């Protein structure tokens, strides 16, 4: 499910900076496989992050680009 270094860095960010559990991340990853949606939006859609955390995710992703 996690294929490249940037994916691992993103998951580390979610765990260390946003304090998401591995369980929360696993739920979102399963939903991504089923729905083929962007992980940040799935995290928000399923209530795993709030709007401020979603903004932090987008800021982090922008800095990585």
PyMOL Python script that loads the backbone (N, CA, C, O; Angstrom):
from pymol import cmd

cmd.read_pdbstr("""\
ATOM      1  N   UNK A   1       0.814  -1.197   0.000  1.00  0.00           N
ATOM      2  CA  UNK A   1       0.000   0.000   0.000  1.00  0.00           C
ATOM      3  C   UNK A   1       0.857   1.260   0.000  1.00  0.00           C
ATOM      4  O   UNK A   1       0.535   2.233  -0.682  1.00  0.00           O
ATOM      5  N   UNK A   2       1.949   1.243   0.764  1.00  0.00           N
ATOM      6  CA  UNK A   2       2.854   2.379   0.782  1.00  0.00           C
ATOM      7  C   UNK A   2       4.041   2.013  -0.084  1.00  0.00           C
ATOM      8  O   UNK A   2       4.823   1.127   0.258  1.00  0.00           O
ATOM      9  N   UNK A   3       4.172   2.702  -1.210  1.00  0.00           N
ATOM     10  CA  UNK A   3       5.111   2.219  -2.205  1.00  0.00           C
ATOM     11  C   UNK A   3       6.410   2.999  -2.280  1.00  0.00           C
ATOM     12  O   UNK A   3       7.449   2.414  -2.585  1.00  0.00           O
ATOM     13  N   UNK A   4       6.393   4.284  -2.017  1.00  0.00           N
ATOM     14  CA  UNK A   4       7.622   5.030  -2.226  1.00  0.00           C
ATOM     15  C   UNK A   4       7.990   5.837  -0.990  1.00  0.00           C
ATOM     16  O   UNK A   4       7.211   5.948  -0.043  1.00  0.00           O
ATOM     17  N   UNK A   5       9.182   6.393  -1.021  1.00  0.00           N
ATOM     18  CA  UNK A   5       9.710   7.145   0.104  1.00  0.00           C
ATOM     19  C   UNK A   5       8.828   8.334   0.461  1.00  0.00           C
ATOM     20  O   UNK A   5       8.658   8.634   1.643  1.00  0.00           O
ATOM     21  N   UNK A   6       8.262   9.019  -0.531  1.00  0.00           N
ATOM     22  CA  UNK A   6       7.406  10.166  -0.231  1.00  0.00           C
ATOM     23  C   UNK A   6       6.140   9.727   0.507  1.00  0.00           C
ATOM     24  O   UNK A   6       5.646  10.451   1.372  1.00  0.00           O
ATOM     25  N   UNK A   7       5.614   8.546   0.172  1.00  0.00           N
ATOM     26  CA  UNK A   7       4.458   8.015   0.904  1.00  0.00           C
ATOM     27  C   UNK A   7       4.825   7.736   2.357  1.00  0.00           C
ATOM     28  O   UNK A   7       4.051   8.041   3.265  1.00  0.00           O
ATOM     29  N   UNK A   8       5.991   7.164   2.577  1.00  0.00           N
ATOM     30  CA  UNK A   8       6.433   6.872   3.944  1.00  0.00           C
ATOM     31  C   UNK A   8       6.619   8.166   4.727  1.00  0.00           C
ATOM     32  O   UNK A   8       6.254   8.240   5.900  1.00  0.00           O
ATOM     33  N   UNK A   9       7.182   9.182   4.086  1.00  0.00           N
ATOM     34  CA  UNK A   9       7.364  10.472   4.756  1.00  0.00           C
ATOM     35  C   UNK A   9       6.017  11.076   5.122  1.00  0.00           C
ATOM     36  O   UNK A   9       5.862  11.645   6.202  1.00  0.00           O
ATOM     37  N   UNK A  10       5.043  10.955   4.228  1.00  0.00           N
ATOM     38  CA  UNK A  10       3.713  11.489   4.485  1.00  0.00           C
ATOM     39  C   UNK A  10       3.070  10.760   5.662  1.00  0.00           C
ATOM     40  O   UNK A  10       2.491  11.401   6.540  1.00  0.00           O
ATOM     41  N   UNK A  11       3.161   9.444   5.693  1.00  0.00           N
ATOM     42  CA  UNK A  11       2.578   8.678   6.796  1.00  0.00           C
ATOM     43  C   UNK A  11       3.270   8.993   8.116  1.00  0.00           C
ATOM     44  O   UNK A  11       2.620   9.039   9.160  1.00  0.00           O
ATOM     45  N   UNK A  12       4.571   9.209   8.078  1.00  0.00           N
ATOM     46  CA  UNK A  12       5.305   9.613   9.275  1.00  0.00           C
ATOM     47  C   UNK A  12       4.816  10.969   9.751  1.00  0.00           C
ATOM     48  O   UNK A  12       4.627  11.172  10.950  1.00  0.00           O
ATOM     49  N   UNK A  13       4.610  11.902   8.826  1.00  0.00           N
ATOM     50  CA  UNK A  13       4.062  13.214   9.171  1.00  0.00           C
ATOM     51  C   UNK A  13       2.703  13.064   9.858  1.00  0.00           C
ATOM     52  O   UNK A  13       2.449  13.701  10.880  1.00  0.00           O
ATOM     53  N   UNK A  14       1.841  12.231   9.303  1.00  0.00           N
ATOM     54  CA  UNK A  14       0.507  12.038   9.886  1.00  0.00           C
ATOM     55  C   UNK A  14       0.599  11.497  11.308  1.00  0.00           C
ATOM     56  O   UNK A  14      -0.158  11.916  12.183  1.00  0.00           O
ATOM     57  N   UNK A  15       1.512  10.580  11.539  1.00  0.00           N
ATOM     58  CA  UNK A  15       1.651   9.987  12.867  1.00  0.00           C
ATOM     59  C   UNK A  15       2.333  10.933  13.843  1.00  0.00           C
ATOM     60  O   UNK A  15       1.877  11.082  14.977  1.00  0.00           O
ATOM     61  N   UNK A  16       3.412  11.568  13.426  1.00  0.00           N
ATOM     62  CA  UNK A  16       4.202  12.352  14.367  1.00  0.00           C
ATOM     63  C   UNK A  16       3.669  13.766  14.563  1.00  0.00           C
ATOM     64  O   UNK A  16       3.654  14.269  15.686  1.00  0.00           O
ATOM     65  N   UNK A  17       3.240  14.402  13.501  1.00  0.00           N
ATOM     66  CA  UNK A  17       2.795  15.794  13.601  1.00  0.00           C
ATOM     67  C   UNK A  17       1.308  15.916  13.935  1.00  0.00           C
ATOM     68  O   UNK A  17       0.916  16.782  14.717  1.00  0.00           O
ATOM     69  N   UNK A  18       0.491  15.062  13.353  1.00  0.00           N
ATOM     70  CA  UNK A  18      -0.958  15.149  13.581  1.00  0.00           C
ATOM     71  C   UNK A  18      -1.448  14.129  14.602  1.00  0.00           C
ATOM     72  O   UNK A  18      -2.617  14.124  14.989  1.00  0.00           O
ATOM     73  N   UNK A  19      -0.522  13.259  15.034  1.00  0.00           N
ATOM     74  CA  UNK A  19      -0.801  12.259  16.058  1.00  0.00           C
ATOM     75  C   UNK A  19      -1.956  11.322  15.682  1.00  0.00           C
ATOM     76  O   UNK A  19      -2.752  10.922  16.532  1.00  0.00           O
ATOM     77  N   UNK A  20      -2.028  10.985  14.400  1.00  0.00           N
ATOM     78  CA  UNK A  20      -2.995   9.972  13.979  1.00  0.00           C
ATOM     79  C   UNK A  20      -2.456   8.602  14.361  1.00  0.00           C
ATOM     80  O   UNK A  20      -1.248   8.366  14.351  1.00  0.00           O
ATOM     81  N   UNK A  21      -3.363   7.715  14.694  1.00  0.00           N
ATOM     82  CA  UNK A  21      -2.938   6.363  15.036  1.00  0.00           C
ATOM     83  C   UNK A  21      -2.723   5.551  13.758  1.00  0.00           C
ATOM     84  O   UNK A  21      -3.197   5.915  12.682  1.00  0.00           O
ATOM     85  N   UNK A  22      -2.011   4.462  13.904  1.00  0.00           N
ATOM     86  CA  UNK A  22      -1.828   3.561  12.759  1.00  0.00           C
ATOM     87  C   UNK A  22      -3.175   3.027  12.300  1.00  0.00           C
ATOM     88  O   UNK A  22      -3.387   2.807  11.107  1.00  0.00           O
ATOM     89  N   UNK A  23      -4.083   2.820  13.243  1.00  0.00           N
ATOM     90  CA  UNK A  23      -5.425   2.333  12.921  1.00  0.00           C
ATOM     91  C   UNK A  23      -6.166   3.342  12.047  1.00  0.00           C
ATOM     92  O   UNK A  23      -6.776   2.970  11.045  1.00  0.00           O
ATOM     93  N   UNK A  24      -6.112   4.623  12.429  1.00  0.00           N
ATOM     94  CA  UNK A  24      -6.771   5.667  11.638  1.00  0.00           C
ATOM     95  C   UNK A  24      -6.206   5.709  10.219  1.00  0.00           C
ATOM     96  O   UNK A  24      -6.948   5.801   9.241  1.00  0.00           O
ATOM     97  N   UNK A  25      -4.896   5.640  10.130  1.00  0.00           N
ATOM     98  CA  UNK A  25      -4.247   5.688   8.815  1.00  0.00           C
ATOM     99  C   UNK A  25      -4.621   4.448   8.003  1.00  0.00           C
ATOM    100  O   UNK A  25      -4.867   4.546   6.801  1.00  0.00           O
ATOM    101  N   UNK A  26      -4.666   3.293   8.648  1.00  0.00           N
ATOM    102  CA  UNK A  26      -5.027   2.060   7.948  1.00  0.00           C
ATOM    103  C   UNK A  26      -6.453   2.139   7.405  1.00  0.00           C
ATOM    104  O   UNK A  26      -6.725   1.677   6.296  1.00  0.00           O
ATOM    105  N   UNK A  27      -7.359   2.721   8.183  1.00  0.00           N
ATOM    106  CA  UNK A  27      -8.738   2.897   7.714  1.00  0.00           C
ATOM    107  C   UNK A  27      -8.752   3.732   6.443  1.00  0.00           C
ATOM    108  O   UNK A  27      -9.391   3.363   5.458  1.00  0.00           O
ATOM    109  N   UNK A  28      -8.047   4.858   6.464  1.00  0.00           N
ATOM    110  CA  UNK A  28      -8.019   5.751   5.299  1.00  0.00           C
ATOM    111  C   UNK A  28      -7.371   5.071   4.093  1.00  0.00           C
ATOM    112  O   UNK A  28      -7.813   5.260   2.960  1.00  0.00           O
ATOM    113  N   UNK A  29      -6.327   4.283   4.336  1.00  0.00           N
ATOM    114  CA  UNK A  29      -5.676   3.580   3.221  1.00  0.00           C
ATOM    115  C   UNK A  29      -6.615   2.547   2.599  1.00  0.00           C
ATOM    116  O   UNK A  29      -6.633   2.378   1.380  1.00  0.00           O
ATOM    117  N   UNK A  30      -7.387   1.862   3.425  1.00  0.00           N
ATOM    118  CA  UNK A  30      -8.364   0.905   2.889  1.00  0.00           C
ATOM    119  C   UNK A  30      -9.438   1.631   2.085  1.00  0.00           C
ATOM    120  O   UNK A  30      -9.835   1.169   1.015  1.00  0.00           O
ATOM    121  N   UNK A  31      -9.901   2.753   2.595  1.00  0.00           N
ATOM    122  CA  UNK A  31     -10.915   3.528   1.879  1.00  0.00           C
ATOM    123  C   UNK A  31     -10.359   4.028   0.549  1.00  0.00           C
ATOM    124  O   UNK A  31     -11.076   4.083  -0.450  1.00  0.00           O
ATOM    125  N   UNK A  32      -9.067   4.395   0.544  1.00  0.00           N
ATOM    126  CA  UNK A  32      -8.451   4.862  -0.702  1.00  0.00           C
ATOM    127  C   UNK A  32      -8.439   3.755  -1.743  1.00  0.00           C
ATOM    128  O   UNK A  32      -8.655   4.018  -2.926  1.00  0.00           O
ATOM    129  N   UNK A  33      -8.189   2.523  -1.321  1.00  0.00           N
ATOM    130  CA  UNK A  33      -8.208   1.399  -2.262  1.00  0.00           C
ATOM    131  C   UNK A  33      -9.605   1.189  -2.837  1.00  0.00           C
ATOM    132  O   UNK A  33      -9.760   0.898  -4.023  1.00  0.00           O
ATOM    133  N   UNK A  34     -10.613   1.339  -1.991  1.00  0.00           N
ATOM    134  CA  UNK A  34     -11.992   1.114  -2.429  1.00  0.00           C
ATOM    135  C   UNK A  34     -12.540   2.261  -3.266  1.00  0.00           C
ATOM    136  O   UNK A  34     -13.220   2.042  -4.268  1.00  0.00           O
ATOM    137  N   UNK A  35     -12.240   3.481  -2.846  1.00  0.00           N
ATOM    138  CA  UNK A  35     -12.838   4.652  -3.479  1.00  0.00           C
ATOM    139  C   UNK A  35     -11.893   5.391  -4.424  1.00  0.00           C
ATOM    140  O   UNK A  35     -12.319   6.254  -5.191  1.00  0.00           O
ATOM    141  N   UNK A  36     -10.607   5.045  -4.362  1.00  0.00           N
ATOM    142  CA  UNK A  36      -9.604   5.656  -5.227  1.00  0.00           C
ATOM    143  C   UNK A  36      -9.585   7.177  -5.093  1.00  0.00           C
ATOM    144  O   UNK A  36      -9.420   7.888  -6.085  1.00  0.00           O
ATOM    145  N   UNK A  37      -9.753   7.676  -3.871  1.00  0.00           N
ATOM    146  CA  UNK A  37      -9.733   9.111  -3.632  1.00  0.00           C
ATOM    147  C   UNK A  37      -8.417   9.549  -3.014  1.00  0.00           C
ATOM    148  O   UNK A  37      -7.614   8.718  -2.590  1.00  0.00           O
ATOM    149  N   UNK A  38      -8.200  10.857  -2.964  1.00  0.00           N
ATOM    150  CA  UNK A  38      -6.969  11.365  -2.339  1.00  0.00           C
ATOM    151  C   UNK A  38      -7.004  11.150  -0.825  1.00  0.00           C
ATOM    152  O   UNK A  38      -8.011  11.420  -0.172  1.00  0.00           O
ATOM    153  N   UNK A  39      -5.909  10.669  -0.289  1.00  0.00           N
ATOM    154  CA  UNK A  39      -5.838  10.315   1.122  1.00  0.00           C
ATOM    155  C   UNK A  39      -6.205  11.478   2.048  1.00  0.00           C
ATOM    156  O   UNK A  39      -6.965  11.261   2.991  1.00  0.00           O
ATOM    157  N   UNK A  40      -5.706  12.700   1.831  1.00  0.00           N
ATOM    158  CA  UNK A  40      -6.087  13.791   2.741  1.00  0.00           C
ATOM    159  C   UNK A  40      -7.598  14.006   2.809  1.00  0.00           C
ATOM    160  O   UNK A  40      -8.144  14.226   3.891  1.00  0.00           O
ATOM    161  N   UNK A  41      -8.266  13.944   1.678  1.00  0.00           N
ATOM    162  CA  UNK A  41      -9.710  14.157   1.662  1.00  0.00           C
ATOM    163  C   UNK A  41     -10.449  13.001   2.331  1.00  0.00           C
ATOM    164  O   UNK A  41     -11.472  13.212   2.982  1.00  0.00           O
ATOM    165  N   UNK A  42      -9.941  11.793   2.177  1.00  0.00           N
ATOM    166  CA  UNK A  42     -10.563  10.647   2.838  1.00  0.00           C
ATOM    167  C   UNK A  42     -10.395  10.742   4.349  1.00  0.00           C
ATOM    168  O   UNK A  42     -11.314  10.404   5.095  1.00  0.00           O
ATOM    169  N   UNK A  43      -9.235  11.196   4.805  1.00  0.00           N
ATOM    170  CA  UNK A  43      -9.026  11.383   6.238  1.00  0.00           C
ATOM    171  C   UNK A  43     -10.046  12.366   6.798  1.00  0.00           C
ATOM    172  O   UNK A  43     -10.589  12.152   7.882  1.00  0.00           O
ATOM    173  N   UNK A  44     -10.303  13.434   6.065  1.00  0.00           N
ATOM    174  CA  UNK A  44     -11.256  14.446   6.507  1.00  0.00           C
ATOM    175  C   UNK A  44     -12.696  13.939   6.385  1.00  0.00           C
ATOM    176  O   UNK A  44     -13.506  14.109   7.297  1.00  0.00           O
ATOM    177  N   UNK A  45     -12.996  13.324   5.261  1.00  0.00           N
ATOM    178  CA  UNK A  45     -14.351  12.833   5.003  1.00  0.00           C
ATOM    179  C   UNK A  45     -14.812  11.853   6.081  1.00  0.00           C
ATOM    180  O   UNK A  45     -15.981  11.860   6.467  1.00  0.00           O
ATOM    181  N   UNK A  46     -13.911  11.020   6.560  1.00  0.00           N
ATOM    182  CA  UNK A  46     -14.272  10.022   7.555  1.00  0.00           C
ATOM    183  C   UNK A  46     -14.016  10.492   8.989  1.00  0.00           C
ATOM    184  O   UNK A  46     -14.041   9.691   9.925  1.00  0.00           O
ATOM    185  N   UNK A  47     -13.774  11.783   9.153  1.00  0.00           N
ATOM    186  CA  UNK A  47     -13.659  12.361  10.490  1.00  0.00           C
ATOM    187  C   UNK A  47     -12.382  12.022  11.227  1.00  0.00           C
ATOM    188  O   UNK A  47     -12.322  12.123  12.453  1.00  0.00           O
ATOM    189  N   UNK A  48     -11.355  11.620  10.487  1.00  0.00           N
ATOM    190  CA  UNK A  48     -10.088  11.264  11.123  1.00  0.00           C
ATOM    191  C   UNK A  48      -9.198  12.479  11.342  1.00  0.00           C
ATOM    192  O   UNK A  48      -8.291  12.438  12.173  1.00  0.00           O
ATOM    193  N   UNK A  49      -9.447  13.561  10.607  1.00  0.00           N
ATOM    194  CA  UNK A  49      -8.784  14.843  10.831  1.00  0.00           C
ATOM    195  C   UNK A  49      -9.844  15.939  10.753  1.00  0.00           C
ATOM    196  O   UNK A  49     -10.879  15.777  10.105  1.00  0.00           O
ATOM    197  N   UNK A  50      -9.568  17.055  11.423  1.00  0.00           N
ATOM    198  CA  UNK A  50     -10.487  18.190  11.320  1.00  0.00           C
ATOM    199  C   UNK A  50      -9.983  19.134  10.225  1.00  0.00           C
ATOM    200  O   UNK A  50      -8.963  18.872   9.587  1.00  0.00           O
ATOM    201  N   UNK A  51     -10.700  20.220  10.018  1.00  0.00           N
ATOM    202  CA  UNK A  51     -10.371  21.118   8.902  1.00  0.00           C
ATOM    203  C   UNK A  51      -9.001  21.772   9.089  1.00  0.00           C
ATOM    204  O   UNK A  51      -8.285  21.990   8.112  1.00  0.00           O
ATOM    205  N   UNK A  52      -8.627  22.087  10.333  1.00  0.00           N
ATOM    206  CA  UNK A  52      -7.307  22.679  10.581  1.00  0.00           C
ATOM    207  C   UNK A  52      -6.195  21.675  10.278  1.00  0.00           C
ATOM    208  O   UNK A  52      -5.161  22.034   9.716  1.00  0.00           O
ATOM    209  N   UNK A  53      -6.415  20.425  10.652  1.00  0.00           N
ATOM    210  CA  UNK A  53      -5.424  19.397  10.342  1.00  0.00           C
ATOM    211  C   UNK A  53      -5.337  19.172   8.836  1.00  0.00           C
ATOM    212  O   UNK A  53      -4.250  18.952   8.300  1.00  0.00           O
ATOM    213  N   UNK A  54      -6.470  19.226   8.157  1.00  0.00           N
ATOM    214  CA  UNK A  54      -6.469  19.086   6.701  1.00  0.00           C
ATOM    215  C   UNK A  54      -5.652  20.201   6.058  1.00  0.00           C
ATOM    216  O   UNK A  54      -4.898  19.956   5.116  1.00  0.00           O
ATOM    217  N   UNK A  55      -5.796  21.408   6.557  1.00  0.00           N
ATOM    218  CA  UNK A  55      -4.993  22.527   6.044  1.00  0.00           C
ATOM    219  C   UNK A  55      -3.507  22.286   6.285  1.00  0.00           C
ATOM    220  O   UNK A  55      -2.682  22.570   5.416  1.00  0.00           O
ATOM    221  N   UNK A  56      -3.162  21.762   7.460  1.00  0.00           N
ATOM    222  CA  UNK A  56      -1.754  21.437   7.740  1.00  0.00           C
ATOM    223  C   UNK A  56      -1.230  20.378   6.775  1.00  0.00           C
ATOM    224  O   UNK A  56      -0.088  20.449   6.319  1.00  0.00           O
ATOM    225  N   UNK A  57      -2.078  19.395   6.468  1.00  0.00           N
ATOM    226  CA  UNK A  57      -1.682  18.355   5.517  1.00  0.00           C
ATOM    227  C   UNK A  57      -1.379  18.980   4.159  1.00  0.00           C
ATOM    228  O   UNK A  57      -0.344  18.695   3.556  1.00  0.00           O
ATOM    229  N   UNK A  58      -2.286  19.833   3.680  1.00  0.00           N
ATOM    230  CA  UNK A  58      -2.072  20.461   2.376  1.00  0.00           C
ATOM    231  C   UNK A  58      -0.836  21.352   2.389  1.00  0.00           C
ATOM    232  O   UNK A  58      -0.096  21.386   1.406  1.00  0.00           O
ATOM    233  N   UNK A  59      -0.599  22.071   3.475  1.00  0.00           N
ATOM    234  CA  UNK A  59       0.605  22.889   3.587  1.00  0.00           C
ATOM    235  C   UNK A  59       1.857  22.013   3.521  1.00  0.00           C
ATOM    236  O   UNK A  59       2.823  22.349   2.836  1.00  0.00           O
ATOM    237  N   UNK A  60       1.833  20.895   4.235  1.00  0.00           N
ATOM    238  CA  UNK A  60       2.984  19.982   4.245  1.00  0.00           C
ATOM    239  C   UNK A  60       3.216  19.427   2.840  1.00  0.00           C
ATOM    240  O   UNK A  60       4.347  19.404   2.354  1.00  0.00           O
ATOM    241  N   UNK A  61       2.146  18.981   2.193  1.00  0.00           N
ATOM    242  CA  UNK A  61       2.278  18.427   0.849  1.00  0.00           C
ATOM    243  C   UNK A  61       2.821  19.475  -0.125  1.00  0.00           C
ATOM    244  O   UNK A  61       3.626  19.149  -0.998  1.00  0.00           O
ATOM    245  N   UNK A  62       2.391  20.711   0.015  1.00  0.00           N
ATOM    246  CA  UNK A  62       2.885  21.784  -0.852  1.00  0.00           C
ATOM    247  C   UNK A  62       4.375  22.012  -0.636  1.00  0.00           C
ATOM    248  O   UNK A  62       5.113  22.241  -1.595  1.00  0.00           O
ATOM    249  N   UNK A  63       4.819  21.951   0.602  1.00  0.00           N
ATOM    250  CA  UNK A  63       6.248  22.136   0.905  1.00  0.00           C
ATOM    251  C   UNK A  63       7.089  20.999   0.337  1.00  0.00           C
ATOM    252  O   UNK A  63       8.263  21.196   0.021  1.00  0.00           O
ATOM    253  N   UNK A  64       6.506  19.824   0.204  1.00  0.00           N
ATOM    254  CA  UNK A  64       7.250  18.669  -0.308  1.00  0.00           C
ATOM    255  C   UNK A  64       7.382  18.677  -1.829  1.00  0.00           C
ATOM    256  O   UNK A  64       8.236  17.996  -2.395  1.00  0.00           O
ATOM    257  N   UNK A  65       6.530  19.451  -2.471  1.00  0.00           N
ATOM    258  CA  UNK A  65       6.505  19.471  -3.952  1.00  0.00           C
ATOM    259  C   UNK A  65       7.697  20.204  -4.527  1.00  0.00           C
ATOM    260  O   UNK A  65       7.826  20.311  -5.747  1.00  0.00           O
TER     261      UNK A  65
END
""", "prot")
cmd.dss("prot")
cmd.show_as("cartoon", "prot")
cmd.util.cbc("prot")
cmd.orient("prot")
